[in-house]
Amino acid sequence: MSPEVAAAIIGGAAALLTTVVGILLPLVLRRTRGAVEAQGEQTRAVTLDALDAMGIRLQARFNARIDDVRDDIDGVREDVARVREWQAGHDAEHLIIGQPRTGGDPK
């Protein structure tokens, strides 16, 4: 086989390969783009669902914290009421025995 014939065969094969790649590449890319877009939509949906679930859990934890703080405030109010009752009784005892109570708020 002469060098010119070999060069012509190689050139023809290269031209044929270039044509095939030129035709197939856009088809493959189009399918790939579609698959990537579909996968992107699935990922977006899953991510939004996960964010919603996390938001619900965070809201529940936040509400639980608020309830705990409310319970603590109620407990403090009950303690203050008990101390006030004790103070009133103690002041009354001082009045009964005739010695006015000294110190603190005179009421």
PLY file of the C-alpha trace (Angstrom):
ply
format ascii 1.0
element vertex 107
property float x
property float y
property float z
element edge 106
property int vertex1
property int vertex2
end_header
0.00 0.00 0.00
1.40 3.33 -1.00
1.74 6.17 1.49
-0.83 8.23 -0.39
-3.47 5.49 -0.09
-2.72 4.99 3.61
-2.99 8.74 4.18
-6.30 8.83 2.28
-7.69 5.90 4.34
-6.57 7.51 7.62
-8.01 10.87 6.52
-11.31 9.28 5.51
-11.52 7.39 8.78
-10.79 10.58 10.70
-13.46 12.46 8.75
-15.97 9.64 9.36
-15.12 9.56 13.08
-15.46 13.34 13.31
-18.88 13.16 11.64
-20.08 10.38 13.95
-18.83 12.24 17.04
-20.42 15.45 15.75
-23.79 13.72 15.40
-23.71 11.61 18.57
-22.26 14.20 20.95
-25.26 16.59 20.88
-27.62 13.63 21.33
-25.68 12.37 24.34
-25.41 15.86 25.81
-29.14 16.47 25.35
-29.97 13.23 27.16
-27.42 14.02 29.84
-28.84 17.52 30.33
-32.32 16.09 30.68
-31.11 13.54 33.22
-29.21 16.20 35.15
-32.26 18.49 35.18
-34.47 15.65 36.38
-31.95 14.74 39.06
-31.76 18.42 40.02
-35.54 18.53 40.47
-35.42 15.40 42.63
-32.60 16.83 44.72
-34.44 20.12 45.11
-37.63 18.33 46.24
-35.74 16.14 48.73
-33.84 19.15 50.07
-37.03 21.17 50.55
-38.68 18.24 52.33
-35.67 17.88 54.62
-35.70 21.62 55.37
-39.41 21.47 56.18
-38.86 18.53 58.52
-35.97 20.31 60.21
-38.09 23.46 60.58
-40.86 21.45 62.24
-38.37 19.87 64.67
-36.82 23.24 65.47
-40.26 24.78 66.04
-41.16 21.93 68.40
-37.90 22.38 70.35
-38.45 26.14 70.50
-42.01 25.68 71.78
-40.74 23.20 74.39
-38.17 25.77 75.57
-40.89 28.42 75.83
-43.02 26.02 77.87
-40.05 25.32 80.16
-39.47 29.05 80.70
-43.18 29.57 81.42
-43.05 26.74 83.97
-39.98 28.32 85.58
-41.72 31.70 85.77
-44.79 30.08 87.34
-42.54 28.41 89.91
-40.86 31.71 90.77
-44.25 33.38 91.13
-45.40 30.62 93.50
-42.19 31.00 95.54
-42.65 34.77 95.74
-46.26 34.30 96.86
-45.12 31.87 99.59
-42.43 34.30 100.78
-44.98 37.13 100.87
-47.35 34.96 102.90
-44.54 34.11 105.30
-43.55 37.78 105.57
-47.14 38.78 106.32
-47.36 36.11 109.01
-44.00 37.08 110.45
-44.98 40.76 110.53
-48.21 39.79 112.30
-46.23 37.79 114.90
-44.08 40.86 115.56
-47.18 42.99 115.98
-48.71 40.43 118.36
-45.64 40.30 120.60
-45.36 44.07 120.53
-42.00 44.42 118.84
-42.17 46.09 115.47
-40.18 44.35 112.83
-36.99 46.11 111.83
-35.30 45.96 108.45
-36.68 45.32 105.03
-39.60 47.17 103.51
-41.91 48.66 106.10
-45.44 47.99 104.89
0 1
1 2
2 3
3 4
4 5
5 6
6 7
7 8
8 9
9 10
10 11
11 12
12 13
13 14
14 15
15 16
16 17
17 18
18 19
19 20
20 21
21 22
22 23
23 24
24 25
25 26
26 27
27 28
28 29
29 30
30 31
31 32
32 33
33 34
34 35
35 36
36 37
37 38
38 39
39 40
40 41
41 42
42 43
43 44
44 45
45 46
46 47
47 48
48 49
49 50
50 51
51 52
52 53
53 54
54 55
55 56
56 57
57 58
58 59
59 60
60 61
61 62
62 63
63 64
64 65
65 66
66 67
67 68
68 69
69 70
70 71
71 72
72 73
73 74
74 75
75 76
76 77
77 78
78 79
79 80
80 81
81 82
82 83
83 84
84 85
85 86
86 87
87 88
88 89
89 90
90 91
91 92
92 93
93 94
94 95
95 96
96 97
97 98
98 99
99 100
100 101
101 102
102 103
103 104
104 105
105 106
